[in-house]
Amino acid sequence: MRYEEDEAKFGPQKSFEKRVPKKQANPIDVQVGNRVRIRRMLIGMSQEKLGDLLGLTFQQVQKYEKGVNRIGAGRLYEMSRILNVPVDFFYEGVNGAAGQPGSGDEGAPVMEFVSSGEGMQLSLAFMKIKDTKVRKRVLDLVKSLADEEAAKV
């Protein structure tokens, strides 16, 4: 096809370039990356250690965890082996994946909380409390603090 035909079909090249959207992270890639981060943190592994085991830099692991870069099938399989989870673990909460109903958005606030450093630390510490009465008291404390914060707004 000649340049003139391309321009007639698609317009001038510069206007075509403007129409190309900027690359954005795919929500599935973000979900998979979050699940990698959660599992890595749950077992107490650093990004550097996971990177070493995969032959990557910790910066590459960071990009995977943020969903900026997609994780290829082979690499995801290796991650599942290293993190000791089935591959479908990374897709839990995605519409129809791993037997999960819904769009995957229902657990978004929970995933955001558990993905944060503080949320992960709080969850791990709470799980170590075996006495149900103490767990209930901790929960009551957190609820009362949340109610006080809500009242301030």
GISULMO-V187286 format. One record per helix or strand. SS is the DSSP state (a for helix, b for strand). FROM is the first residue (numbers start at 0). TO is the last residue. If there is no record, write none. Layout:
ss: <SS;SS>
from: <FROM;FROM>
to: <TO;TO>
This chain:
ss: <a;a;a;a;a;a;a;a;a;a;a>
from: <2;12;26;46;57;72;86;96;107;116;131>
to: <9;18;41;53;65;82;90;98;114;127;151>
